[in-house]
Amino acid sequence: MNNHGAKNTLTYRDAGVDIDAGNALVEAIKPLAKSTSRAGGNVSLGGFGGFFDVKAAGFKDPLLVAATDGVGTKLKIAIDCGRHDTVGIDLVAMCVNDLIVQGAEPLFFLDYYASGKLEIEAARDVVAGIAEGCRQAGCALVGGETAELPGLYARGDYDLAGFTVGAVERDAVITGADIAPGDAIIGLASSGVHSNGYSLVRKVVEMSGAQYDAPAPFDATQKLRDALLTPTKIYIKSLLPSVRAGKVKGMAHITGGGLLENIPRVLPEGTGVRLDAAKWEFLPVFKWLSRTAGINNHEMSRTFNCGIGMIVICAQANKKDLLAALNAAGETATEIGEVTVGEGVEILNMESAW
């Protein structure tokens, strides 16, 4: 009897891909996805695609708006520190905050999780964070993809990508076209570094000799890893009422490119902004980064949010109501500047911030 075939049977698992582990993860995260169900999105994982009923969500003549993003090298801190429960919130935030600036309500979200070797507990923690981010944003986690890619990622490493779709009524799209000199600029405080500039952050940590499991040099009440893994703030629920009331002319999510490069993206030609850095709080983490590595003002303000995660532009007549509504919704909202004639971003009193 020839047993040659049996002796040399090779499985996908032998090549480093464990289908059973993938199936186990899907079962583990089904309750997490179900917890994000909302009107229009009846979440049920396992199919080939996720459905969403825009009409059931209450829209009459909607335009769909889509965004995608990742978490970047902030993941390396999460991986090195073995803490995976917050980066999923970052993933959602980086996508949904890009929708609200155009007036869109996030409807649903999908994720892509790729690793060298699927570790179910770590992956479940990541997806738990994604589900929490979706709950904060009011969108449904309708599906995703888990890829085990040995040879492409080292064991223990993983990467994340997120994809979201939102909707806005056709006559309510925010374009920034009516922004004019004299309009007020309101800054919404960030929760920390958010999810940009972490290659530089990690370099500063390395240069300084700071340890992730030691108290943060800028905040002795928490460990450095926890301070740096503070998730990106999600601004959706606090902004939507004012957006729908027509009180907002334009918004800018302060991500890669910082204050200097993101704000001009929403300004009409011939307009710029003047900000006063004395009007908002520069979080201690940014002061530490700047002082420790000698990062100049220009580099700080084009790399980091510097304490402002979202910019809202409105007419002076709406400023008081908008500030009151945003602060009542739990934001730290402050008038930090105005729209000017010209171009670009001028930041006054930056030196005093450090």
Solvent accessible surface area in square Angstrom, and as a share of the most:
residue,aa,sasa,rsa
1,M,225,1.00
2,N,126,0.65
3,N,70,0.36
4,H,123,0.55
5,G,52,0.50
6,A,78,0.61
7,K,163,0.69
8,N,97,0.50
9,T,93,0.54
10,L,143,0.71
11,T,67,0.39
12,Y,130,0.49
13,R,151,0.55
14,D,93,0.48
15,A,63,0.49
16,G,20,0.19
17,V,22,0.13
18,D,17,0.09
19,I,104,0.53
20,D,97,0.50
21,A,13,0.10
22,G,20,0.20
23,N,87,0.45
24,A,45,0.35
25,L,2,0.01
26,V,52,0.30
27,E,107,0.48
28,A,34,0.26
29,I,19,0.10
30,K,76,0.32
31,P,88,0.55
32,L,23,0.11
33,A,1,0.01
34,K,143,0.61
35,S,57,0.37
36,T,6,0.03
37,S,54,0.35
38,R,52,0.19
39,A,62,0.48
40,G,19,0.18
41,G,1,0.01
42,N,140,0.72
43,V,15,0.09
44,S,93,0.60
45,L,30,0.15
46,G,68,0.65
47,G,58,0.56
48,F,228,0.95
49,G,57,0.55
50,G,36,0.35
51,F,187,0.78
52,F,33,0.14
53,D,72,0.37
54,V,35,0.20
55,K,174,0.74
56,A,58,0.45
57,A,20,0.15
58,G,52,0.50
59,F,20,0.08
60,K,183,0.78
61,D,70,0.36
62,P,39,0.24
63,L,64,0.32
64,L,112,0.56
65,V,23,0.13
66,A,78,0.61
67,A,20,0.16
68,T,87,0.50
69,D,53,0.28
70,G,21,0.20
71,V,2,0.01
72,G,47,0.45
73,T,52,0.30
74,K,0,0.00
75,L,8,0.04
76,K,67,0.29
77,I,1,0.01
78,A,0,0.00
79,I,30,0.15
80,D,95,0.49
81,C,31,0.18
82,G,53,0.51
83,R,76,0.28
84,H,27,0.12
85,D,64,0.33
86,T,10,0.06
87,V,0,0.00
88,G,0,0.00
89,I,17,0.09
90,D,0,0.00
91,L,0,0.00
92,V,0,0.00
93,A,0,0.00
94,M,4,0.02
95,C,0,0.00
96,V,0,0.00
97,N,0,0.00
98,D,47,0.24
99,L,0,0.00
100,I,0,0.00
101,V,22,0.13
102,Q,77,0.34
103,G,6,0.06
104,A,0,0.00
105,E,23,0.10
106,P,0,0.00
107,L,0,0.00
108,F,35,0.14
109,F,0,0.00
110,L,53,0.27
111,D,15,0.08
112,Y,72,0.27
113,Y,5,0.02
114,A,0,0.00
115,S,3,0.02
116,G,5,0.04
117,K,54,0.23
118,L,11,0.06
119,E,75,0.34
120,I,62,0.32
121,E,140,0.63
122,A,12,0.09
123,A,0,0.00
124,R,96,0.35
125,D,46,0.24
126,V,0,0.00
127,V,6,0.03
128,A,25,0.20
129,G,2,0.02
130,I,0,0.00
131,A,0,0.00
132,E,58,0.26
133,G,0,0.00
134,C,0,0.00
135,R,92,0.34
136,Q,69,0.31
137,A,3,0.02
138,G,26,0.25
139,C,1,0.00
140,A,0,0.00
141,L,3,0.01
142,V,10,0.06
143,G,13,0.13
144,G,47,0.45
145,E,102,0.46
146,T,50,0.29
147,A,17,0.13
148,E,18,0.08
149,L,56,0.28
150,P,58,0.36
151,G,87,0.84
152,L,130,0.65
153,Y,59,0.23
154,A,65,0.50
155,R,177,0.65
156,G,30,0.28
157,D,39,0.20
158,Y,13,0.05
159,D,59,0.30
160,L,6,0.03
161,A,26,0.20
162,G,0,0.00
163,F,85,0.35
164,T,2,0.01
165,V,30,0.17
166,G,0,0.00
167,A,0,0.00
168,V,5,0.03
169,E,48,0.21
170,R,134,0.49
171,D,138,0.72
172,A,48,0.37
173,V,56,0.32
174,I,20,0.10
175,T,98,0.57
176,G,3,0.03
177,A,80,0.62
178,D,91,0.47
179,I,8,0.04
180,A,41,0.32
181,P,68,0.43
182,G,32,0.31
183,D,10,0.05
184,A,0,0.00
185,I,0,0.00
186,I,0,0.00
187,G,1,0.01
188,L,0,0.00
189,A,28,0.21
190,S,9,0.06
191,S,45,0.29
192,G,6,0.06
193,V,5,0.03
194,H,3,0.01
195,S,8,0.05
196,N,33,0.17
197,G,22,0.22
198,Y,6,0.02
199,S,68,0.44
200,L,50,0.25
201,V,0,0.00
202,R,72,0.26
203,K,107,0.45
204,V,0,0.00
205,V,6,0.04
206,E,128,0.57
207,M,117,0.52
208,S,48,0.31
209,G,48,0.46
210,A,22,0.17
211,Q,110,0.49
212,Y,49,0.18
213,D,89,0.46
214,A,34,0.26
215,P,87,0.55
216,A,4,0.03
217,P,73,0.46
218,F,38,0.16
219,D,41,0.21
220,A,87,0.67
221,T,126,0.73
222,Q,66,0.29
223,K,81,0.34
224,L,0,0.00
225,R,65,0.24
226,D,41,0.21
227,A,12,0.10
228,L,0,0.00
229,L,1,0.00
230,T,41,0.24
231,P,37,0.23
232,T,2,0.01
233,K,63,0.27
234,I,18,0.09
235,Y,1,0.00
236,I,1,0.00
237,K,120,0.51
238,S,13,0.08
239,L,0,0.00
240,L,20,0.10
241,P,87,0.54
242,S,5,0.03
243,V,13,0.08
244,R,142,0.52
245,A,65,0.50
246,G,59,0.57
247,K,59,0.25
248,V,13,0.08
249,K,42,0.18
250,G,1,0.01
251,M,1,0.00
252,A,4,0.03
253,H,10,0.05
254,I,2,0.01
255,T,18,0.10
256,G,43,0.42
257,G,13,0.13
258,G,0,0.00
259,L,0,0.00
260,L,33,0.17
261,E,95,0.43
262,N,4,0.02
263,I,0,0.00
264,P,48,0.30
265,R,187,0.68
266,V,29,0.16
267,L,24,0.12
268,P,35,0.22
269,E,181,0.81
270,G,45,0.43
271,T,14,0.08
272,G,0,0.00
273,V,3,0.02
274,R,91,0.33
275,L,1,0.00
276,D,29,0.15
277,A,2,0.02
278,A,70,0.54
279,K,110,0.47
280,W,23,0.08
281,E,121,0.54
282,F,7,0.03
283,L,35,0.17
284,P,64,0.40
285,V,11,0.06
286,F,0,0.00
287,K,61,0.26
288,W,32,0.11
289,L,0,0.00
290,S,9,0.06
291,R,157,0.57
292,T,52,0.30
293,A,31,0.24
294,G,63,0.61
295,I,19,0.10
296,N,97,0.50
297,N,35,0.18
298,H,105,0.47
299,E,58,0.26
300,M,0,0.00
301,S,3,0.02
302,R,103,0.38
303,T,24,0.14
304,F,2,0.01
305,N,5,0.03
306,C,0,0.00
307,G,2,0.02
308,I,3,0.02
309,G,0,0.00
310,M,0,0.00
311,I,0,0.00
312,V,0,0.00
313,I,0,0.00
314,C,0,0.00
315,A,25,0.20
316,Q,82,0.36
317,A,96,0.74
318,N,40,0.20
319,K,47,0.20
320,K,165,0.70
321,D,79,0.41
322,L,0,0.00
323,L,36,0.18
324,A,62,0.48
325,A,47,0.36
326,L,0,0.00
327,N,69,0.36
328,A,92,0.71
329,A,55,0.43
330,G,59,0.57
331,E,12,0.05
332,T,88,0.51
333,A,10,0.08
334,T,46,0.27
335,E,56,0.25
336,I,1,0.00
337,G,16,0.15
338,E,68,0.31
339,V,2,0.01
340,T,23,0.13
341,V,122,0.70
342,G,32,0.31
343,E,160,0.72
344,G,32,0.31
345,V,28,0.16
346,E,84,0.37
347,I,31,0.16
348,L,71,0.36
349,N,77,0.40
350,M,14,0.06
351,E,135,0.60
352,S,86,0.56
353,A,14,0.11
354,W,42,0.15
